[in-house]
Amino acid sequence: MFFRMIDKDRLPDLVRGLAAEFEVVGPVAKGDSFVYAELEGPGDLRLDFDSTLLPPKEWFMPPRERIMRFATADNEVVDCEVDAPPRVLFGVHPCDVNGLQLMDNVFLGDRPDPYYKARRENTLIVGVNCQPSDTCFCNAWGTDETHWGFDIFLSDLGPDYFVSVRSVKGAELIDRHVESREITHQDTRRFQEVTARFKASFPEPLDTSQLPLLLDAKFDSPVWDELGERCLSCGACSMVCPTCYCFDVKDVLDPDHAGGERVRVWDSCMFRDFAAVAHGANFRESRSSRVKYRYYHKQWGYLSKFERVLCVGCGRCTRACLAGINPPEVIAALQGAMSREEVAAE
Amino acid sequence: MIGIDGHVHPEVETVNPYRPHRARITSIVDLTDNEKLFELRLIDEESRAEFSHSAGQFVEVSIFGVGEAPISISSAPSKQGFIELCVRRAGDVTGALHDMRCGDIIGIRGPFGRGFPFEQMKGSDVLLVAGGLGIAPLKSLINHIHDERHAFGNVTILYGSRTPSEILFRRQFEMWQHRDDFDMVLTVDQADETWTGEVGLVTKLFDRIDVDPSNTYGAICGPPVMYKYVIAEMRKKSIDADRIYVSFERRMKCGVGKCGHCGVGHQYACVDGPVFNYWEAMNLQEAI
C-alpha cells in the first residue's frame, strides 16, 4: 500500500472530479440522522457523520430488486439485467468496509451472486476514519480498522488527510482529480498519534472469549427465553445490519398475468415464518429460538465457514431495537448465564 | 458488461444461479390422492447434458408467477436425460405443479446440495428407512444401488406409511419385495380391510431384521418427528453414528447458500446438506 497527503480544503476538488465520471454517494444529513444518498455537490457530504441509518449494503443488494423479468406462457425468462451504474461510495467507516467484506464472502465466493457482483465491481469505496459513539463495539472484533476492501481511505489528521491508496483505480483518481503530496515521516507520526487517540477513546472491549463454544454449551440457557419474551420479531436489527444478507424471493405478476418480475427483498430470521416449510412445520416457531439463531449464526455459523464473526460492532441494531436488545448485553449475559441445569439445581 | 477496472463482468445472462432452466413435463403418475410423480426433461440440450446429480440432492422447481419450491430428486443418477420428482400438494408451488398437464413447461434450478455418499457405501450392507414422503430421496438411492447391485451387500428397506392408501410407489415396492436381493418390509400405522401386512410404526420392524454393525450404512428420511426414534433403533443395532445418514427437509429457497432460510445449527441444509451423517447432525443444534 502507498500513501498520499491531501489538504482538507482540496477535498471538494476530488468530489467534483469524481462526480464527472460516477454517481457519487455519501453520508448526508437527514433530520437528526445521516443516510447514504447521491450527492448533489461536495457541500452535501458530511464526513463528520457518526453512523448512517442503513448500512452501505443497500447499494449492493437493494432492499427490493428485480432479478429477472419473466413471461408466464411456457415459463420463460425475458431478461436478467442488473442495474449497476459506475458509482463511488464516498465516506465509509472501517466497520462498514469490514461489513462489505463479510458480505463478499457469501456473494462473491462459491457460486457468485451476479447482481451483487456487478455492483461491487462497479463501485469504488472511499473509506474514512471515525470516532467511536456510545453504541460502537467494533474494538471487540478488530473491525475498528481495515486494510482491505477500499480503493482509498482517508484518515483525518486535522488540517489534512492521510490517504491510504489500495487500488490502481484509487491511485488514478487521486492523480487526476486532486492536488496531493507524498507523505513524510512526520505525517506517519501524526497518523499514529491520531490512531492511538482513537484506540484509547474506546471503553474496555467486550469479553468475547470462547463465544462459539459458549453458544453451544449454553444453548439451553434461560437467557434466550428472557430475550425471546422481549423481542418483538420486527426484524429491524437485520434491516440495519451491515452484514445481515438473508433474502426472500417473490414473483410479482403484471396486471394481465402474461408476465411479471421475480424480485428479491431483504428478509430476517426474526420473522415468524422464516424457517417454515410448506405443509406447516416451522423449525423456529418461538421468538426465543429465532433470537438465539440470529446470534448463533452470527457468532458461530458464519465463523465455522469463514473464520470471522458476522458482526462488525457498528451499533446500528442497538439503536434500532425497540425492545432494547443489543449484542454487548446479550454477549455479556451469555458469558455470565447459567445453564438450565444450574437454574434447576438452585 | 465491462467493469470500471476494465475487467469483464460475469455474464449475468448465462452464469446466474437464480436463472431456471426450462423443463417439459413428460409424464405424470398419480401415486395417491395428494402425491404425483412427475417426469421432466430439460428442453435445452446443453443443460440436459450438463445435468448430473447424486442421490439425495434436490432441485428448485420454478413456476413463474407462483414461485419456487425445493424438491428432492427421486430418479437414479443413471436415468440420464430425465428427472423424476415425487411431489405432495402442500403449498402454492406444489399446488400449481399438481394442476399442470403433461407437455407443460416449468423451470428447474440445480441440482443442489450434498447427497448420500454412494461411493463410500459400496461394499457394505445398506439399511434404508423411510416414512411417508421421505421415500422420495431414498428412492433415488435405492434405484442407484439397484443399478450397481453387485457392489453392495444386503439391502434392507423399511417403509412406514400412515394408511395403505397413502403408500407411495406401490408397484415399485411390490417389485422390490419380490426380488431376492432386496429385503423390503412395509408397515402402516392404521390398517384397513384390504391390508394384510404389518401394522405399527416403522421402528417396530427393527425387531425382525439382522444387522452387521461393522459393515452397515443407514439412510433415513421421513417426517421430522421420525428421526429421533429411527436413529435410536439403528444405534441399538450398534451402527456407528457416522455411518447413519439422514436427509433433512428445510426451507431451501436459493439453493446456493445465500438466502439463509435453510439454516440448521451452524450449517445450511442447501449446501452442507440436506444429507448429513448422524455425528454431524448431533452437532447441529435443533436439527433432530
Interface residues (C-beta under 8 A of the other chain):
Chain A: I67 M68 F70 A71 T72 D74 N75 E76 V77 D79 C80 E81 V82 A84 P86 V106 F107 D110 R111 P112 D113 P114 Y115 K117 A118 E121 N122 L124 S167 V168 K169 D216 F219 Y245 C246 F247 D248 V249 K250 D251 L253 H257 G260 R262 D267 C269 F274 A275 A276 V277 A278 H279 A281 F283 R284 S289 Y293 Y296 H297 W300 G301 L303 S304
Chain B: M1 G3 I4 D5 H7 H9 P10 E11 V12 E13 V15 N16 P17 Y18 R19 P20 R22 S62 I63 F64 G65 V66 G67 E68 A69 R88 A90 G91 V93 T94 I105 I106 G107 P224 E249 R250 R251 K253 C254 V256 G257 K258 C259 G260 H261 C262 G263 V264 G265 H266 Q267 V271 Q285 E286
